[in-house]
Amino acid sequence: MENIDFSKHKTLVELGPGTGVFTHSILSKMPKDSVLFIFELHEPFYHKLKHELKHDQRAVVIHDSAENMLHHLNQAGYSCANVVLSSLPLANFNITLREQIVQEVHTCLCENGIYVQFQYSLKTKKMIQRYFEKTKITFTSRNLPPAFVYTCKKNGLA
Ligand SMILES: C[S@@+](CC[C@H](N)C(=O)[O-])C[C@H]1O[C@@H](n2cnc3c(N)ncnc32)[C@H](O)[C@@H]1O
């Protein structure tokens, strides 16, 4: 999250939060007037997060797939997001879904918006770079298993 300026980036999206480890960390950094749209497809995880975050006005927990992001943002009155953080296992998805999701992320981001994608391999590097010309890839050994973090910026340098 080091490239995110939480004082300026007020509309955030998290894709595939799972048990919510990142979700709670993201929320701990967000000011009161920010919003976090959280997309989780697996029903038990969705209900877990919905329950845990029921008193947090900033959290909008959505039981739908990541490729429907724009629809939900628009429905809530937002035209774009400043940041999309994703733990989706893109490399395990079929090519069509993978492509749809990254395209949707690109469409949903505001100008200069930031896309952070967590991955266990470099398999999706070329595809992500087709949408985000400037992509910075770092490696973290602090995660188990260690992982790559792609940080991309719409229309600019990551
Ligand atoms: C690798 S796990 C995330 C792990 C999480 N960071 C944690 O620490 O618990 C990926 C999550 O993405 C969710 N997921 C898979 N496909 C999805 C999709 N198309 N839209 C939204 N969530 C999806 C899965 O249900 C799973 O919870």
The ligand as a MOL file (V3000), in Angstrom:
LIG
                    3D

  0  0  0     0  0            999 V3000
M  V30 BEGIN CTAB
M  V30 COUNTS 27 29 0 0 0
M  V30 BEGIN ATOM
M  V30 1 C -6.1380 -15.6390 -2.8210 0
M  V30 2 S -7.7040 -15.3190 -2.0750 0 CHG=1
M  V30 3 C -7.4390 -13.8120 -1.2060 0
M  V30 4 C -6.6830 -13.9880 0.0540 0
M  V30 5 C -6.7830 -12.8140 0.9820 0
M  V30 6 N -5.8380 -11.7830 0.6280 0
M  V30 7 C -6.5650 -13.2680 2.4140 0
M  V30 8 O -5.5280 -12.9270 2.9720 0
M  V30 9 O -7.4210 -13.9710 2.9440 0 CHG=-1
M  V30 10 C -8.6750 -14.8050 -3.4660 0
M  V30 11 C -10.1240 -14.5160 -3.1790 0
M  V30 12 O -10.7310 -14.0860 -4.3910 0
M  V30 13 C -12.0790 -14.5230 -4.4120 0
M  V30 14 N -12.5340 -14.5060 -5.8120 0
M  V30 15 C -12.2350 -15.4070 -6.7820 0
M  V30 16 N -12.7580 -15.0160 -7.9570 0
M  V30 17 C -13.3950 -13.8360 -7.7360 0
M  V30 18 C -14.0860 -12.9200 -8.5700 0
M  V30 19 N -14.2470 -13.1560 -9.8850 0
M  V30 20 N -14.5990 -11.8040 -8.0160 0
M  V30 21 C -14.4270 -11.5400 -6.6820 0
M  V30 22 N -13.7660 -12.3690 -5.8390 0
M  V30 23 C -13.2550 -13.5060 -6.3630 0
M  V30 24 C -11.9990 -15.9140 -3.8020 0
M  V30 25 O -13.2550 -16.3150 -3.3190 0
M  V30 26 C -10.9500 -15.7130 -2.7150 0
M  V30 27 O -11.5510 -15.3930 -1.4870 0
M  V30 END ATOM
M  V30 BEGIN BOND
M  V30 1 1 1 2
M  V30 2 1 2 3
M  V30 3 1 2 10
M  V30 4 1 3 4
M  V30 5 1 4 5
M  V30 6 1 5 6
M  V30 7 1 5 7
M  V30 8 2 7 8
M  V30 9 1 7 9
M  V30 10 1 10 11
M  V30 11 1 11 12
M  V30 12 1 11 26
M  V30 13 1 12 13
M  V30 14 1 13 14
M  V30 15 1 13 24
M  V30 16 1 14 15
M  V30 17 1 14 23
M  V30 18 2 15 16
M  V30 19 1 16 17
M  V30 20 1 17 18
M  V30 21 2 17 23
M  V30 22 1 18 19
M  V30 23 2 18 20
M  V30 24 1 20 21
M  V30 25 2 21 22
M  V30 26 1 22 23
M  V30 27 1 24 25
M  V30 28 1 24 26
M  V30 29 1 26 27
M  V30 END BOND
M  V30 END CTAB
M  END
